[in-house]
Amino acid sequence: MRTLLINTRYASFNDTACSTRPKGIELESEFLGFKSFESVAIAAVCVEERDSTLDQDFMVSEIVKYSNQIGKGVVIVPFAHFARDLKKPKEAKIVINDIKRKLKKLGILVGEVGFGTHKELELEVILKSYSHPGDFAWRESRCSQEHREQIE
């Protein structure tokens, strides 16, 4: 699982069309139209075939840390473009919804955008002088099979 976290002053998303790839995405598409958000963190989340609940829990904890660091709510944006091996759309949608549910349960304000759609995107990004650790962050979870077996 991969996530790009971006600290924004403003973000807007406009669903323009349902995606046609990967196969089966049409059945899972949620077309929500135009959405805008003031002062939020964007979490562009990519769900891959090998991702487990451990990867999901790690990503939730990283998103919570980031949200707390910058003091903002989070918009979860399904973002397949980071993937090497995408999870099937139906399964990816379940994972994305689980992440949102877990964040909400932990008291994080969560914004939502469409799943399985092409989007126009507008971001006003906060870049402090000399950059700041909270401007952008990249998280990747790669829980090894051996590590999974030890935990389970």
Backbone torsions as a table, in degrees:
resi	resn	phi	psi	omega
1	MET	NA	136.5	-178.0
2	ARG	-128.8	143.4	-178.9
3	THR	-144.9	131.1	170.6
4	LEU	-103.7	125.3	-179.4
5	LEU	-108.1	130.9	-176.3
6	ILE	-132.5	128.9	176.8
7	ASN	-85.1	120.4	-176.7
8	THR	-125.3	154.2	168.7
9	ARG	-86.4	-33.6	-176.4
10	TYR	-151.5	142.3	175.1
11	ALA	-145.2	137.0	173.2
12	SER	-134.3	148.1	-179.1
13	PHE	-134.1	135.6	177.4
14	ASN	-131.8	111.3	176.6
15	ASP	-65.4	123.4	-177.6
16	THR	-105.5	-28.5	-179.6
17	ALA	-165.6	155.8	174.1
18	CYS	-74.8	142.0	177.7
19	SER	-67.2	154.9	176.7
20	THR	-114.3	-5.9	177.7
21	ARG	-134.6	147.5	-3.1
22	PRO	-73.8	174.6	-179.5
23	LYS	-55.2	134.0	177.6
24	GLY	93.3	-7.5	-176.8
25	ILE	-64.5	-30.8	-177.6
26	GLU	-57.8	-35.8	-178.0
27	LEU	-70.9	-21.4	-175.3
28	GLU	-105.6	-5.3	-173.9
29	SER	-62.0	137.3	172.3
30	GLU	-120.9	110.9	-177.6
31	PHE	-95.3	107.7	-176.3
32	LEU	-105.4	-1.3	178.5
33	GLY	73.3	-143.5	-176.7
34	PHE	-87.5	133.2	175.2
35	LYS	-136.9	138.4	174.9
36	SER	-131.6	152.0	-175.4
37	PHE	-140.3	139.2	175.8
38	GLU	-101.7	134.3	171.1
39	SER	49.3	70.3	-179.9
40	VAL	-133.8	164.7	168.6
41	ALA	-95.5	138.2	174.1
42	ILE	-99.3	130.0	174.1
43	ALA	-117.6	99.6	177.7
44	ALA	-83.8	105.8	-170.3
45	VAL	-106.2	130.2	177.2
46	CYS	-116.5	123.7	-178.0
47	VAL	-104.5	125.1	-177.9
48	GLU	-109.6	161.2	-174.4
49	GLU	-53.4	-41.1	-174.2
50	ARG	-82.0	-4.2	-176.0
51	ASP	-65.7	138.6	-179.5
52	SER	-115.3	-179.7	175.3
53	THR	-65.2	-27.2	175.4
54	LEU	-64.3	-43.3	177.0
55	ASP	-62.3	-42.2	-179.7
56	GLN	-62.6	-46.0	-180.0
57	ASP	-64.9	-38.6	176.3
58	PHE	-60.7	-45.3	-177.3
59	MET	-66.5	-39.3	176.5
60	VAL	-59.2	-45.2	-179.2
61	SER	-65.3	-35.8	178.1
62	GLU	-69.1	-38.9	177.9
63	ILE	-66.4	-40.9	177.3
64	VAL	-61.5	-45.9	178.7
65	LYS	-58.2	-46.0	-179.1
66	TYR	-63.6	-46.2	179.7
67	SER	-58.9	-44.1	179.1
68	ASN	-67.7	-36.4	-179.5
69	GLN	-62.2	-41.5	-177.6
70	ILE	-99.1	-7.2	175.8
71	GLY	70.5	40.0	-177.3
72	LYS	-137.9	160.8	170.7
73	GLY	-73.4	177.1	-173.0
74	VAL	-130.3	138.8	169.8
75	VAL	-105.5	119.5	178.8
76	ILE	-87.1	119.4	-178.4
77	VAL	-114.7	111.9	174.8
78	PRO	-60.7	127.4	-172.8
79	PHE	-141.5	90.6	-174.6
80	ALA	-71.9	-13.6	-171.1
81	HIS	-66.9	-13.7	178.9
82	PHE	-87.8	-6.7	-167.8
83	ALA	-80.7	147.0	168.6
84	ARG	-96.8	-33.9	-177.4
85	ASP	-147.6	89.5	-175.4
86	LEU	-62.9	143.1	170.0
87	LYS	-71.8	152.3	178.6
88	LYS	-57.2	143.2	-174.6
89	PRO	-51.5	-44.1	-179.2
90	LYS	-60.8	-43.3	-179.6
91	GLU	-70.9	-39.8	179.5
92	ALA	-62.7	-40.6	179.4
93	LYS	-62.7	-39.6	177.7
94	ILE	-62.8	-44.1	179.8
95	VAL	-63.0	-46.8	179.0
96	ILE	-58.4	-44.9	179.4
97	ASN	-65.9	-36.4	176.3
98	ASP	-64.1	-41.6	178.5
99	ILE	-61.2	-46.6	179.5
100	LYS	-60.8	-44.4	-179.8
101	ARG	-61.6	-44.4	-179.5
102	LYS	-65.8	-39.9	178.3
103	LEU	-63.4	-44.2	179.3
104	LYS	-61.8	-41.1	179.4
105	LYS	-62.3	-29.5	178.9
106	LEU	-87.5	5.9	175.2
107	GLY	87.7	12.4	178.0
108	ILE	-86.3	132.2	174.6
109	LEU	-71.5	123.6	-173.8
110	VAL	-121.4	124.6	173.5
111	GLY	-96.2	155.7	-176.6
112	GLU	-127.5	144.5	173.4
113	VAL	-128.8	170.5	-176.5
114	GLY	-61.7	153.3	175.6
115	PHE	-110.3	135.3	176.5
116	GLY	73.6	33.3	-179.3
117	THR	-130.5	155.4	168.4
118	HIS	-82.7	138.7	-174.9
119	LYS	-128.6	142.0	162.7
120	GLU	-84.8	137.9	-174.5
121	LEU	-129.5	133.0	173.8
122	GLU	-129.5	126.1	179.2
123	LEU	-127.0	136.9	166.3
124	GLU	-108.8	106.0	-171.9
125	VAL	-94.8	142.3	178.0
126	ILE	-91.5	116.3	174.4
127	LEU	-121.8	107.6	179.1
128	LYS	-79.6	159.5	-178.6
129	SER	-55.0	137.1	-178.0
130	TYR	62.6	16.2	-179.3
131	SER	66.5	162.5	-177.7
132	HIS	-137.8	144.4	-177.8
133	PRO	-57.3	-21.1	-178.8
134	GLY	-92.3	-0.6	-178.8
135	ASP	-67.7	-51.4	178.8
136	PHE	-137.3	146.6	175.5
137	ALA	-147.9	144.2	178.1
138	TRP	-117.3	130.4	176.8
139	ARG	-127.9	138.7	177.9
140	GLU	-139.0	130.2	179.0
141	SER	-109.1	123.7	179.1
142	ARG	-133.2	65.6	178.8
143	CYS	-67.3	119.5	-177.6
144	SER	-70.0	157.4	177.9
145	GLN	-59.4	-40.9	179.3
146	GLU	-62.0	-43.9	178.9
147	HIS	-64.2	-40.4	178.3
148	ARG	-60.7	-44.9	-178.4
149	GLU	-64.4	-37.1	178.7
150	GLN	-65.3	-38.4	-178.1
151	ILE	-75.2	-40.8	-178.5
152	GLU	-74.5	NA	NA
